[in-house]
């Protein structure tokens, strides 16, 4: 196996395991206050936003310029790639059933059952572009901070998934196992991303831009509306700021 593909797979696998680490608190509690849910979602969104900028868009521009493209041409490549990545996620979200989580607890038990499992599916689907980003990052030497950031971002997701399943009275072991499985989608995304850039450096700017677009779509379409819907925007804003600064530090310190 090509070394880039191998590293992309391993790093995205470890990042995906963050969902299992995040689910560990269900050993001690089955509830999480809305304010904390909002903060955790915000941290995840902040990490993804900083990773998009510092680990994908800026390195993608630098990679395009190093290939001989002008600044304008490089900006155009990144812009088109972002649109393509967002469009890909838009197609996935419109062709696969999914639902956000924080929409209240009204309704029958069967309706809650369906809603929560649709939420689990949504988390699983958006873990793919995260793995894709990690895999692409290793093509430009940006994989380590990106994998660390995505791993941190996966922790609150794993916890929320596990808590949602515990609300349906699933066992701790079952809830933990599902949280783990949602993260195991990422290594497949990592292999795809690393495979694309391993064909040649000319694919690197495109790969990074497409991964950035996919992640931006998740932030705007999933995370920010979740925080706004709960009307706990101040806590969510603090979470986003904390996550952004954390990821920015990781990217600068370890790149």
C-alpha positions as CSV (number, residue, x, y, z in Angstrom):
1,X,0.0,0.0,0.0
2,X,1.2,3.5,-0.9
3,X,2.7,5.2,2.2
4,X,0.4,8.2,1.9
5,X,-2.7,6.0,1.6
6,X,-1.5,4.0,4.6
7,X,-0.9,7.1,6.8
8,X,-4.2,8.6,5.7
9,X,-6.0,5.4,6.6
10,X,-4.4,5.1,10.1
11,X,-4.7,8.8,11.0
12,X,-8.4,8.9,9.9
13,X,-9.0,5.7,11.9
14,X,-7.5,7.2,15.0
15,X,-9.5,10.4,14.5
16,X,-12.7,8.4,14.0
17,X,-12.0,6.7,17.3
18,X,-12.6,10.0,19.0
19,X,-16.3,9.2,18.8
20,X,-15.7,6.2,21.1
21,X,-13.6,8.3,23.5
22,X,-16.3,11.0,23.6
23,X,-18.9,8.4,24.4
24,X,-17.1,7.2,27.6
25,X,-19.1,9.6,29.9
26,X,-22.2,7.5,29.4
27,X,-20.7,5.1,31.9
28,X,-21.5,7.8,34.5
29,X,-24.5,9.7,33.2
30,X,-27.5,9.4,30.8
31,X,-28.4,13.1,30.6
32,X,-26.6,16.3,29.3
33,X,-28.0,19.8,29.8
34,X,-28.9,21.7,26.7
35,X,-26.3,24.3,27.5
36,X,-23.6,21.7,27.5
37,X,-24.9,20.2,24.3
38,X,-24.7,23.6,22.6
39,X,-21.2,24.2,23.9
40,X,-20.0,20.8,22.7
41,X,-21.6,21.3,19.3
42,X,-20.0,24.7,19.1
43,X,-16.5,23.3,19.9
44,X,-16.9,20.7,17.2
45,X,-18.0,23.4,14.7
46,X,-15.1,25.7,15.7
47,X,-12.5,22.9,15.3
48,X,-13.9,22.1,11.8
49,X,-14.0,25.7,10.8
50,X,-10.3,26.3,11.8
51,X,-9.3,23.0,10.2
52,X,-11.0,24.1,7.0
53,X,-9.1,27.3,6.9
54,X,-5.7,26.5,8.3
55,X,-5.3,22.9,7.2
56,X,-7.1,22.8,3.9
57,X,-7.8,26.1,2.2
58,X,-4.5,27.9,2.9
59,X,-2.3,24.9,2.2
60,X,-4.4,24.2,-0.9
61,X,-3.6,27.7,-2.2
62,X,0.1,27.3,-1.4
63,X,0.1,23.9,-3.2
64,X,-1.5,25.4,-6.3
65,X,1.0,28.3,-6.4
66,X,3.9,25.8,-5.9
67,X,2.6,24.0,-9.0
68,X,3.1,27.2,-11.1
69,X,-0.4,28.6,-11.0
70,X,-0.8,32.3,-10.5
71,X,-2.6,33.7,-7.4
72,X,-5.8,34.3,-9.4
73,X,-5.7,30.8,-11.0
74,X,-5.0,29.3,-7.5
75,X,-7.9,31.2,-6.0
76,X,-10.2,30.0,-8.8
77,X,-9.1,26.3,-8.3
78,X,-9.8,26.5,-4.6
79,X,-13.1,28.3,-5.1
80,X,-14.3,25.7,-7.7
81,X,-13.1,22.9,-5.4
82,X,-15.0,24.2,-2.4
83,X,-18.2,24.5,-4.5
84,X,-17.7,20.9,-5.7
85,X,-17.2,19.6,-2.2
86,X,-20.2,21.4,-0.8
87,X,-22.3,20.2,-3.8
88,X,-21.3,16.6,-3.1
89,X,-22.5,16.9,0.5
90,X,-25.7,18.6,-0.7
91,X,-26.4,15.7,-3.0
92,X,-25.7,13.2,-0.2
93,X,-27.9,15.0,2.3
94,X,-30.8,15.2,-0.2
95,X,-30.6,11.6,-1.3
96,X,-30.1,9.9,2.1
97,X,-32.6,10.3,4.9
98,X,-31.2,12.1,7.9
99,X,-32.3,14.4,10.6
100,X,-30.7,16.7,13.2
101,X,-30.9,15.9,16.9
102,X,-31.9,18.9,18.9
103,X,-35.5,19.3,17.8
104,X,-37.2,18.6,21.1
105,X,-38.6,15.5,22.7
106,X,-42.2,15.8,21.7
107,X,-44.0,12.9,19.9
108,X,-44.6,9.3,20.4
109,X,-41.8,6.9,21.4
110,X,-41.7,5.4,17.9
111,X,-41.3,8.8,16.4
112,X,-38.4,9.5,18.8
113,X,-36.9,6.2,17.9
114,X,-37.0,7.0,14.2
115,X,-35.7,10.6,14.8
116,X,-32.7,9.5,16.8
117,X,-31.7,6.8,14.4
118,X,-31.9,9.3,11.6
119,X,-29.6,11.6,13.6
120,X,-27.1,8.7,14.0
121,X,-27.2,8.3,10.3
122,X,-26.5,12.0,9.8
123,X,-23.5,11.9,12.1
124,X,-22.2,8.8,10.2
125,X,-22.6,10.5,6.8
126,X,-20.8,13.7,7.8
127,X,-17.9,11.7,9.2
128,X,-16.9,10.7,5.7
129,X,-15.8,14.2,4.6
130,X,-13.8,14.5,7.8
131,X,-11.9,11.4,7.0
132,X,-11.5,12.7,3.4
133,X,-9.9,15.9,4.8
134,X,-7.5,13.9,6.9
135,X,-6.5,11.7,4.0
136,X,-6.0,14.7,1.7
137,X,-4.0,16.5,4.4
138,X,-1.4,13.8,4.5
139,X,-0.6,14.5,0.8
140,X,0.6,18.0,1.9
141,X,2.2,17.2,5.3
142,X,-0.8,18.7,7.1
143,X,-2.3,15.4,8.3
144,X,-1.2,15.3,11.9
145,X,-2.8,18.5,13.2
146,X,-5.8,17.9,11.1
147,X,-6.2,14.4,12.5
148,X,-5.8,15.7,16.0
149,X,-8.4,18.4,15.5
150,X,-10.9,16.1,13.9
151,X,-10.4,13.6,16.7
152,X,-11.2,16.3,19.2
153,X,-14.2,17.3,17.2
154,X,-15.5,13.8,17.1
155,X,-15.7,13.5,20.9
156,X,-18.8,15.6,21.5
157,X,-20.5,13.9,18.5
158,X,-19.8,10.5,20.1
159,X,-21.2,11.6,23.4
160,X,-24.4,13.0,21.9
161,X,-25.0,9.9,19.9
162,X,-24.5,7.7,23.0
163,X,-26.8,9.8,25.1
164,X,-29.5,9.8,22.5
165,X,-29.4,6.0,22.4
166,X,-29.4,5.7,26.2
167,X,-32.6,7.8,26.1
168,X,-34.2,5.0,24.1
169,X,-33.1,2.7,26.9
170,X,-30.4,0.9,24.9
171,X,-27.7,-0.6,27.0
172,X,-24.4,1.3,27.7
173,X,-22.5,-1.3,25.7
174,X,-24.8,-0.9,22.7
175,X,-24.8,2.9,22.8
176,X,-21.0,2.9,23.1
177,X,-20.7,0.4,20.2
178,X,-22.9,2.5,17.9
179,X,-20.9,5.7,18.7
180,X,-17.7,3.8,17.8
181,X,-19.2,2.6,14.5
182,X,-20.2,6.1,13.4
183,X,-16.5,7.1,13.6
184,X,-15.3,4.1,11.6
185,X,-16.7,5.7,8.5
186,X,-13.7,8.1,8.6
187,X,-11.0,5.6,7.6
188,X,-12.8,5.0,4.3
189,X,-12.9,8.7,3.6
190,X,-9.2,8.9,4.6
191,X,-8.3,6.2,2.1
192,X,-10.3,8.0,-0.7
193,X,-8.6,11.3,0.1
194,X,-5.1,9.9,0.3
195,X,-5.6,7.8,-2.8
196,X,-6.6,10.8,-4.9
197,X,-3.5,12.9,-3.9
198,X,-1.2,9.9,-4.2
199,X,-1.7,9.9,-7.9
200,X,0.2,13.2,-8.2
201,X,0.7,16.6,-6.6
202,X,-1.5,18.2,-9.3
203,X,-4.5,16.7,-7.6
204,X,-3.6,18.0,-4.2
205,X,-5.1,21.6,-4.4
206,X,-8.3,20.1,-5.8
207,X,-8.5,17.4,-3.1
208,X,-7.9,19.9,-0.3
209,X,-10.5,22.4,-1.7
210,X,-13.1,19.7,-2.2
211,X,-12.6,18.4,1.4
212,X,-12.8,22.0,2.7
213,X,-16.1,22.5,0.8
214,X,-17.6,19.3,2.3
215,X,-16.6,20.4,5.8
216,X,-18.0,23.9,5.3
217,X,-21.3,22.4,4.2
218,X,-21.5,20.3,7.4
219,X,-20.7,23.4,9.6
220,X,-23.3,25.6,7.9
221,X,-26.0,23.0,7.3
222,X,-25.8,21.0,10.5
223,X,-23.9,22.5,13.4
224,X,-24.8,26.2,13.3
225,X,-28.6,25.6,12.8
226,X,-28.5,23.1,15.7
227,X,-27.1,25.8,18.0
228,X,-29.5,28.5,16.8
229,X,-32.5,26.1,17.0
230,X,-32.0,25.6,20.7
231,X,-31.8,29.4,21.3
232,X,-28.6,28.9,23.3
233,X,-26.5,30.8,20.9
234,X,-24.2,32.5,23.4
235,X,-23.0,29.2,24.8
236,X,-22.7,27.8,21.3
237,X,-20.6,30.9,20.3
238,X,-18.3,30.3,23.2
239,X,-17.9,26.7,22.1
240,X,-17.2,27.7,18.5
241,X,-14.5,30.3,19.6
242,X,-12.9,27.7,21.9
243,X,-12.8,25.0,19.2
244,X,-11.5,27.4,16.6
245,X,-8.6,28.6,18.8
246,X,-7.8,25.1,19.9
247,X,-7.6,23.8,16.3
248,X,-5.6,26.9,15.2
249,X,-3.1,26.3,17.9
250,X,-2.7,22.7,17.0
251,X,-2.3,23.5,13.3
252,X,0.4,26.2,13.9
253,X,2.2,24.4,16.7
254,X,2.4,20.9,15.0
255,X,2.7,21.8,11.3
